[in-house]
Amino acid sequence: MITAIVMIDCEVHRIPEVAEAIADIPQVSEVYSVTGDADLIALVRVRTHDEFADVIADRLNKVDGVVRTSTHIAFRTYSAHDLEAAFSLGLEGG
């Protein structure tokens, strides 16, 4: 599974409706309303890189109220669970 983190700028008065419409896209696992440089952040999970064009360019970017997006493809996932498992196997750096 390939994950993309999509930063979304949208019309401010439409944030809740835009978030709900994006959350309804099957490949979108989560949508967050955030502070900072973006209004929303969505996590998109697909099986192949080619699917990103279908999901992000053809669906997410066309949601009414979306002004612009910035997509970041994740190379590797780190979580507390993954790191804990690695240390218990003795995979410490060095």
N, CA, C and O atoms as a MOPAC input file, in Angstrom:
PM7 MOZYME 1SCF
protein

 N      0.84600 1    -1.17800 1     0.00000 1
 C      0.00000 1     0.00000 1     0.00000 1
 C      0.88900 1     1.23800 1     0.00000 1
 O      1.84800 1     1.32100 1     0.76700 1
 N      0.56900 1     2.19300 1    -0.86000 1
 C      1.32200 1     3.44000 1    -0.97100 1
 C      0.47900 1     4.55400 1    -0.35700 1
 O     -0.72100 1     4.65300 1    -0.61500 1
 N      1.11300 1     5.37900 1     0.44900 1
 C      0.39800 1     6.45700 1     1.13200 1
 C      0.86600 1     7.80900 1     0.64200 1
 O      2.05900 1     8.03700 1     0.43700 1
 N     -0.09800 1     8.70900 1     0.45500 1
 C      0.20700 1    10.10100 1     0.15000 1
 C     -0.46000 1    10.97200 1     1.21500 1
 O     -1.58000 1    10.70600 1     1.65100 1
 N      0.25100 1    12.00300 1     1.61400 1
 C     -0.28600 1    13.00900 1     2.52600 1
 C     -0.59800 1    14.21500 1     1.64500 1
 O      0.29500 1    14.77900 1     1.01300 1
 N     -1.86800 1    14.60500 1     1.60800 1
 C     -2.28900 1    15.68600 1     0.72000 1
 C     -2.69800 1    16.88700 1     1.55900 1
 O     -3.63900 1    16.81900 1     2.35000 1
 N     -1.97800 1    17.98800 1     1.37300 1
 C     -2.30600 1    19.25000 1     2.02500 1
 C     -3.30800 1    19.95500 1     1.11900 1
 O     -3.07500 1    20.09600 1    -0.08200 1
 N     -4.42500 1    20.39800 1     1.69600 1
 C     -5.51100 1    20.93600 1     0.88800 1
 C     -5.87100 1    22.34500 1     1.34900 1
 O     -6.15100 1    22.56900 1     2.52600 1
 N     -5.86100 1    23.28800 1     0.41400 1
 C     -6.38200 1    24.63200 1     0.65700 1
 C     -7.77200 1    24.66000 1     0.05800 1
 O     -7.98500 1    24.21200 1    -1.06800 1
 N     -8.72400 1    25.19400 1     0.82500 1
 C    -10.08900 1    25.25100 1     0.30500 1
 C    -10.74500 1    26.56300 1     0.71300 1
 O    -10.19900 1    27.33200 1     1.50500 1
 N    -11.91600 1    26.79800 1     0.15800 1
 C    -12.67700 1    27.97500 1     0.54500 1
 C    -13.03300 1    27.81100 1     2.01700 1
 O    -13.68600 1    26.84300 1     2.40600 1
 N    -12.59600 1    28.76600 1     2.82700 1
 C    -12.68500 1    28.63600 1     4.28000 1
 C    -14.10600 1    28.38300 1     4.76600 1
 O    -14.30600 1    27.57900 1     5.67600 1
 N    -15.07900 1    29.03800 1     4.19200 1
 C    -16.45500 1    28.86900 1     4.65000 1
 C    -17.03600 1    27.50100 1     4.28700 1
 O    -18.13700 1    27.15500 1     4.71500 1
 N    -16.28700 1    26.72300 1     3.49200 1
 C    -16.78200 1    25.41300 1     3.05700 1
 C    -15.97300 1    24.24900 1     3.62600 1
 O    -16.15700 1    23.11200 1     3.19300 1
 N    -15.08300 1    24.50300 1     4.58400 1
 C    -14.20600 1    23.45600 1     5.10500 1
 C    -14.97200 1    22.19500 1     5.52000 1
 O    -14.58300 1    21.10700 1     5.09600 1
 N    -16.02900 1    22.27900 1     6.31900 1
 C    -16.71200 1    21.03900 1     6.73000 1
 C    -17.27200 1    20.23200 1     5.55500 1
 O    -17.14100 1    19.00800 1     5.52200 1
 N    -17.89600 1    20.91500 1     4.59400 1
 C    -18.47000 1    20.21600 1     3.44400 1
 C    -17.38300 1    19.60700 1     2.55600 1
 O    -17.53400 1    18.49300 1     2.05600 1
 N    -16.29700 1    20.34000 1     2.36600 1
 C    -15.18200 1    19.83800 1     1.55800 1
 C    -14.57000 1    18.61000 1     2.23000 1
 O    -14.28800 1    17.61000 1     1.57000 1
 N    -14.36700 1    18.69300 1     3.54200 1
 C    -13.79000 1    17.56400 1     4.28500 1
 C    -14.66700 1    16.32100 1     4.16100 1
 O    -14.15400 1    15.21900 1     3.96300 1
 N    -15.96500 1    16.48500 1     4.27500 1
 C    -16.88000 1    15.34600 1     4.16500 1
 C    -16.85900 1    14.74900 1     2.76100 1
 O    -16.87400 1    13.52700 1     2.60700 1
 N    -16.82500 1    15.59700 1     1.74200 1
 C    -16.79800 1    15.10500 1     0.36400 1
 C    -15.50000 1    14.34300 1     0.08700 1
 O    -15.51500 1    13.31300 1    -0.58700 1
 N    -14.39100 1    14.84500 1     0.60300 1
 C    -13.11100 1    14.16900 1     0.41400 1
 C    -13.09100 1    12.84500 1     1.18300 1
 O    -12.58800 1    11.84100 1     0.68000 1
 N    -13.63200 1    12.84600 1     2.38900 1
 C    -13.67300 1    11.62300 1     3.19900 1
 C    -14.50600 1    10.53100 1     2.53500 1
 O    -14.30600 1     9.34800 1     2.81000 1
 N    -15.43100 1    10.91200 1     1.66900 1
 C    -16.26700 1     9.93700 1     0.95500 1
 C    -15.54200 1     9.24800 1    -0.20100 1
 O    -16.05700 1     8.27500 1    -0.75300 1
 N    -14.37000 1     9.72700 1    -0.57200 1
 C    -13.58700 1     9.08200 1    -1.62700 1
 C    -13.00400 1     7.79400 1    -1.03000 1
 O    -12.30300 1     7.85900 1    -0.02000 1
 N    -13.27200 1     6.64500 1    -1.61900 1
 C    -12.87700 1     5.36900 1    -1.00500 1
 C    -11.39200 1     5.23800 1    -0.64500 1
 O    -11.06800 1     4.61000 1     0.36300 1
 N    -10.49500 1     5.80700 1    -1.43200 1
 C     -9.06300 1     5.67100 1    -1.16800 1
 C     -8.55100 1     6.64700 1    -0.10700 1
 O     -7.37800 1     6.59700 1     0.26500 1
 N     -9.40500 1     7.51800 1     0.37300 1
 C     -9.02900 1     8.46100 1     1.42800 1
 C     -9.33700 1     7.80300 1     2.76700 1
 O    -10.49300 1     7.51500 1     3.07500 1
 N     -8.29200 1     7.56600 1     3.56100 1
 C     -8.49800 1     6.88800 1     4.83800 1
 C     -8.83900 1     7.85400 1     5.96400 1
 O     -9.56300 1     7.49500 1     6.89200 1
 N     -8.32000 1     9.08200 1     5.88900 1
 C     -8.55600 1    10.06200 1     6.94600 1
 C     -8.48800 1    11.46800 1     6.37600 1
 O     -7.76000 1    11.72500 1     5.41700 1
 N     -9.25000 1    12.37500 1     6.97300 1
 C     -9.18700 1    13.79600 1     6.63200 1
 C     -9.14800 1    14.56300 1     7.94900 1
 O     -9.96400 1    14.32900 1     8.84000 1
 N     -8.20100 1    15.47300 1     8.05900 1
 C     -8.05000 1    16.27800 1     9.26700 1
 C     -8.21200 1    17.75800 1     8.94300 1
 O     -7.68800 1    18.23700 1     7.93700 1
 N     -8.92000 1    18.46900 1     9.77600 1
 C     -8.96000 1    19.92000 1     9.74700 1
 C     -7.77900 1    20.35600 1    10.62100 1
 O     -7.64100 1    19.88900 1    11.75100 1
 N     -6.92600 1    21.25100 1    10.09900 1
 C     -5.68300 1    21.57000 1    10.80100 1
 C     -5.40300 1    23.07400 1    10.82300 1
 O     -6.03200 1    23.85700 1    10.11000 1
 N     -4.44800 1    23.44300 1    11.65700 1
 C     -3.92500 1    24.80400 1    11.64200 1
 C     -2.65400 1    24.79200 1    10.80700 1
 O     -2.10800 1    23.72500 1    10.52500 1
 N     -2.18300 1    25.95400 1    10.41300 1
 C     -0.93200 1    26.02700 1     9.66700 1
 C     -1.14800 1    26.40500 1     8.22200 1
 O     -2.04900 1    27.17900 1     7.90100 1
 N     -0.31900 1    25.85900 1     7.34900 1
 C     -0.30700 1    26.24600 1     5.94100 1
 C     -1.43500 1    25.65000 1     5.11200 1
 O     -1.64600 1    26.07500 1     3.97700 1
 N     -2.15500 1    24.68700 1     5.64300 1
 C     -3.25100 1    24.04500 1     4.90100 1
 C     -4.51800 1    24.10500 1     5.73800 1
 O     -4.46700 1    24.27300 1     6.95600 1
 N     -5.65100 1    23.96500 1     5.07000 1
 C     -6.93000 1    23.91200 1     5.77700 1
 C     -7.27600 1    22.48300 1     6.18200 1
 O     -7.84200 1    22.24000 1     7.24800 1
 N     -6.92000 1    21.53900 1     5.29800 1
 C     -7.20000 1    20.12200 1     5.53300 1
 C     -5.97500 1    19.30100 1     5.15700 1
 O     -5.17300 1    19.70500 1     4.31600 1
 N     -5.84600 1    18.14700 1     5.79100 1
 C     -4.84000 1    17.15900 1     5.39500 1
 C     -5.57500 1    15.84100 1     5.21500 1
 O     -6.33100 1    15.41200 1     6.08700 1
 N     -5.34300 1    15.19900 1     4.06100 1
 C     -5.96500 1    13.90700 1     3.78300 1
 C     -4.88000 1    12.85400 1     3.60400 1
 O     -3.82600 1    13.12400 1     3.02800 1
 N     -5.15000 1    11.65500 1     4.10300 1
 C     -4.27500 1    10.51700 1     3.85400 1
 C     -4.92100 1     9.66800 1     2.78000 1
 O     -6.04900 1     9.19800 1     2.93200 1
 N     -4.19400 1     9.47700 1     1.69400 1
 C     -4.69000 1     8.70700 1     0.55500 1
 C     -3.84900 1     7.44600 1     0.45600 1
 O     -2.62000 1     7.50800 1     0.45400 1
 N     -4.51900 1     6.29700 1     0.37400 1
 C     -3.80800 1     5.01600 1     0.29400 1
 C     -4.25500 1     4.26800 1    -0.96000 1
 O     -5.44400 1     4.01600 1    -1.15900 1
 N     -3.28200 1     3.91800 1    -1.79900 1
 C     -3.56500 1     3.20600 1    -3.04500 1
 C     -2.56200 1     2.06000 1    -3.21300 1
 O     -1.56500 1     1.98300 1    -2.49500 1
 N     -2.84000 1     1.18700 1    -4.15800 1
 C     -1.94900 1     0.04400 1    -4.41300 1
 C     -0.83800 1     0.36900 1    -5.40700 1
 O      0.25600 1    -0.18500 1    -5.30900 1
 N     -1.10600 1     1.26300 1    -6.36500 1
 C     -0.09300 1     1.61900 1    -7.37200 1
 C      0.00800 1     3.13400 1    -7.50700 1
 O     -0.94600 1     3.85900 1    -7.22700 1
 N      1.16600 1     3.59700 1    -7.93500 1
 C      1.35900 1     5.04000 1    -8.11800 1
 C      0.39300 1     5.61400 1    -9.14800 1
 O     -0.04900 1     6.75500 1    -9.01700 1
 N      0.06600 1     4.83400 1   -10.16500 1
 C     -0.85400 1     5.31000 1   -11.19900 1
 C     -2.21400 1     5.70100 1   -10.62900 1
 O     -2.88400 1     6.58200 1   -11.16800 1
 N     -2.62100 1     5.05500 1    -9.55000 1
 C     -3.92300 1     5.35500 1    -8.94400 1
 C     -3.98500 1     6.75700 1    -8.34800 1
 O     -5.07300 1     7.31500 1    -8.20600 1
 N     -2.83300 1     7.33900 1    -7.99700 1
 C     -2.84000 1     8.68900 1    -7.42600 1
 C     -3.45800 1     9.68900 1    -8.39200 1
 O     -4.17800 1    10.59200 1    -7.96600 1
 N     -3.18700 1     9.54400 1    -9.68500 1
 C     -3.76900 1    10.46100 1   -10.67200 1
 C     -5.28300 1    10.37100 1   -10.64900 1
 O     -5.96900 1    11.39200 1   -10.69900 1
 N     -5.80800 1     9.15300 1   -10.57200 1
 C     -7.25800 1     8.97900 1   -10.52800 1
 C     -7.86300 1     9.59600 1    -9.27300 1
 O     -8.88800 1    10.27400 1    -9.33600 1
 N     -7.22800 1     9.35800 1    -8.14700 1
 C     -7.78800 1     9.79600 1    -6.86900 1
 C     -7.56800 1    11.28900 1    -6.63900 1
 O     -8.51300 1    12.01600 1    -6.33300 1
 N     -6.33000 1    11.74500 1    -6.78600 1
 C     -6.01200 1    13.13000 1    -6.42600 1
 C     -6.37700 1    14.10400 1    -7.54600 1
 O     -7.10500 1    15.06900 1    -7.31600 1
 N     -5.87700 1    13.85700 1    -8.74600 1
 C     -6.13500 1    14.80300 1    -9.83900 1
 C     -7.57400 1    14.74600 1   -10.33900 1
 O     -8.17800 1    15.78000 1   -10.62000 1
 N     -8.11900 1    13.54500 1   -10.45000 1
 C     -9.44300 1    13.40900 1   -11.06000 1
 C    -10.60700 1    13.47400 1   -10.07600 1
 O    -11.73800 1    13.73700 1   -10.48500 1
 N    -10.35700 1    13.24400 1    -8.80000 1
 C    -11.47200 1    13.26000 1    -7.84700 1
 C    -11.29400 1    14.32000 1    -6.76400 1
 O    -12.12200 1    15.22100 1    -6.63300 1
 N    -10.22400 1    14.21500 1    -5.99600 1
 C    -10.02900 1    15.11600 1    -4.85200 1
 C     -9.92900 1    16.57300 1    -5.30900 1
 O    -10.58200 1    17.44500 1    -4.73600 1
 N     -9.12900 1    16.84200 1    -6.32000 1
 C     -8.96100 1    18.23000 1    -6.80100 1
 C    -10.23200 1    18.80300 1    -7.40200 1
 O    -10.35400 1    20.02100 1    -7.53200 1
 N    -11.17800 1    17.95300 1    -7.77000 1
 C    -12.41600 1    18.42300 1    -8.39600 1
 C    -13.57100 1    18.58300 1    -7.40000 1
 O    -14.68700 1    18.91500 1    -7.79700 1
 N    -13.30900 1    18.35100 1    -6.11800 1
 C    -14.33800 1    18.58800 1    -5.10700 1
 C    -14.59700 1    20.08700 1    -5.05100 1
 O    -13.65900 1    20.87800 1    -4.95600 1
 N    -15.86600 1    20.47800 1    -5.10900 1
 C    -16.21900 1    21.89600 1    -5.02900 1
 C    -15.68300 1    22.49300 1    -3.73700 1
 O    -15.91900 1    21.97000 1    -2.64800 1
 N    -14.96000 1    23.59600 1    -3.87600 1
 C    -14.41100 1    24.27000 1    -2.71400 1
 C    -12.91700 1    24.05500 1    -2.54000 1
 O    -12.28000 1    24.78700 1    -1.78300 1
 N    -12.33400 1    23.05600 1    -3.22800 1
 C    -10.88600 1    22.83800 1    -3.16000 1
 C    -10.22100 1    23.88500 1    -4.05200 1
 O    -10.56800 1    24.02600 1    -5.22400 1
 N     -9.26700 1    24.61200 1    -3.48800 1
 C     -8.56300 1    25.66500 1    -4.21400 1
 C     -7.24400 1    25.14400 1    -4.77700 1
 O     -6.92400 1    25.39300 1    -5.93900 1
 N     -6.47600 1    24.41700 1    -3.95500 1
 C     -5.20500 1    23.83600 1    -4.41100 1
 C     -4.80400 1    22.71600 1    -3.46400 1
 O     -5.25500 1    22.64300 1    -2.32100 1
 N     -3.93600 1    21.84000 1    -3.97900 1
 C     -3.41900 1    20.74600 1    -3.16100 1
 C     -1.90400 1    20.66000 1    -3.32000 1
 O     -1.33200 1    21.12800 1    -4.30500 1
 N     -1.28400 1    20.05500 1    -2.33400 1
 C      0.14000 1    19.74900 1    -2.38100 1
 C      0.26500 1    18.31600 1    -1.86700 1
 O     -0.10900 1    18.01200 1    -0.73500 1
 N      0.79900 1    17.44700 1    -2.72100 1
 C      0.83100 1    16.02000 1    -2.40400 1
 C      2.23800 1    15.57400 1    -2.04700 1
 O      3.20400 1    15.90700 1    -2.73300 1
 N      2.33800 1    14.81700 1    -0.96400 1
 C      3.61000 1    14.28200 1    -0.48500 1
 C      3.48500 1    12.76100 1    -0.42100 1
 O      2.66900 1    12.23800 1     0.33800 1
 N      4.28400 1    12.05100 1    -1.20900 1
 C      4.26200 1    10.59100 1    -1.21800 1
 C      5.17600 1    10.09200 1    -0.10500 1
 O      6.32100 1    10.52900 1     0.01400 1
 N      4.66600 1     9.18200 1     0.70200 1
 C      5.44500 1     8.63000 1     1.81400 1
 C      6.37800 1     7.53600 1     1.30000 1
 O      5.94700 1     6.64300 1     0.57100 1
 N      7.65700 1     7.60500 1     1.68000 1
 C      8.62400 1     6.56800 1     1.32000 1
 C      8.56900 1     5.40700 1     2.30400 1
 O      8.54700 1     4.24100 1     1.90900 1
 N      8.54700 1     5.73900 1     3.57400 1
 C      8.64700 1     4.74300 1     4.62300 1
 C      7.76600 1     5.18100 1     5.78400 1
 O      7.62300 1     6.37500 1     6.04500 1
 N      7.18000 1     4.21900 1     6.47800 1
 C      6.31700 1     4.52800 1     7.60800 1
 C      7.03500 1     4.20400 1     8.91000 1
 O      7.61900 1     3.13100 1     9.06400 1
 N      6.98300 1     5.13800 1     9.83500 1
 C      7.51700 1     4.91900 1    11.17200 1
 C      6.37700 1     5.15900 1    12.14900 1
 O      5.67300 1     6.16400 1    12.05700 1
 N      6.20400 1     4.26300 1    13.05200 1
 C      5.20800 1     4.46800 1    14.10100 1
 C      5.79600 1     3.94600 1    15.39700 1
 O      6.79400 1     3.22600 1    15.38200 1
 N      5.18900 1     4.30100 1    16.51200 1
 C      5.68000 1     3.82000 1    17.80100 1
 C      5.72300 1     2.29800 1    17.80200 1
 O      6.66400 1     1.70400 1    18.32800 1
 N      4.71200 1     1.66500 1    17.21800 1
 C      4.65500 1     0.19900 1    17.16000 1
 C      5.82100 1    -0.35900 1    16.34400 1
 O      6.46500 1    -1.31700 1    16.77300 1
 N      6.10300 1     0.22100 1    15.17800 1
 C      7.19800 1    -0.24900 1    14.32500 1
 C      8.54300 1    -0.07200 1    15.00600 1
 O      9.38200 1    -0.97200 1    14.96200 1
 N      8.76000 1     1.08000 1    15.63800 1
 C     10.03300 1     1.34300 1    16.29300 1
 C     10.23600 1     0.42800 1    17.49000 1
 O     11.34100 1    -0.06000 1    17.72500 1
 N      9.17200 1     0.19700 1    18.24500 1
 C      9.26200 1    -0.69600 1    19.40400 1
 C      9.64100 1    -2.10800 1    18.95300 1
 O     10.47300 1    -2.75600 1    19.58700 1
 N      9.04300 1    -2.58500 1    17.87500 1
 C      9.33600 1    -3.91300 1    17.34900 1
 C     10.78900 1    -3.98500 1    16.87300 1
 O     11.46000 1    -4.98900 1    17.11100 1
 N     11.28000 1    -2.94600 1    16.21000 1
 C     12.64600 1    -2.95200 1    15.71700 1
 C     13.63800 1    -3.01300 1    16.86800 1
 O     14.61200 1    -3.76100 1    16.79800 1
 N     13.41100 1    -2.23900 1    17.93100 1
 C     14.32800 1    -2.25200 1    19.06800 1
 C     14.28100 1    -3.58000 1    19.80800 1
 O     15.30400 1    -4.03200 1    20.32200 1
 N     13.11900 1    -4.20900 1    19.87100 1
 C     13.03700 1    -5.49800 1    20.55900 1
 C     13.75700 1    -6.59400 1    19.77600 1
 O     14.11300 1    -7.62800 1    20.34000 1
 N     13.97500 1    -6.36900 1    18.46500 1
 C     14.72600 1    -7.32300 1    17.64900 1
 C     16.22300 1    -7.01300 1    17.64000 1
 O     17.01000 1    -7.73200 1    17.02500 1
 N     16.61000 1    -5.93700 1    18.32700 1
 C     18.01200 1    -5.56400 1    18.38100 1
 C     18.47400 1    -4.84300 1    17.12800 1
 O     19.64700 1    -4.94300 1    16.76700 1
 N     17.59800 1    -4.12500 1    16.45800 1
 C     17.94100 1    -3.40500 1    15.24000 1
 C     18.30900 1    -1.95200 1    15.52600 1
 O     17.95200 1    -1.05300 1    14.76400 1
 N     19.01700 1    -1.73000 1    16.61700 1
 C     19.42700 1    -0.37400 1    16.96600 1
 C     20.46400 1     0.10900 1    15.96600 1
 O     21.24100 1    -0.67800 1    15.42700 1
 N     20.46300 1     1.42100 1    15.72700 1
 C     21.43100 1     1.99400 1    14.79300 1
 C     22.85400 1     1.83000 1    15.27500 1
 O     23.10400 1     1.68300 1    16.47100 1
 N     23.78700 1     1.85600 1    14.33800 1
 C     25.18900 1     1.85600 1    14.71100 1
 C     25.82400 1     0.61300 1    14.40500 1
 O     27.01700 1     0.45100 1    14.66000 1

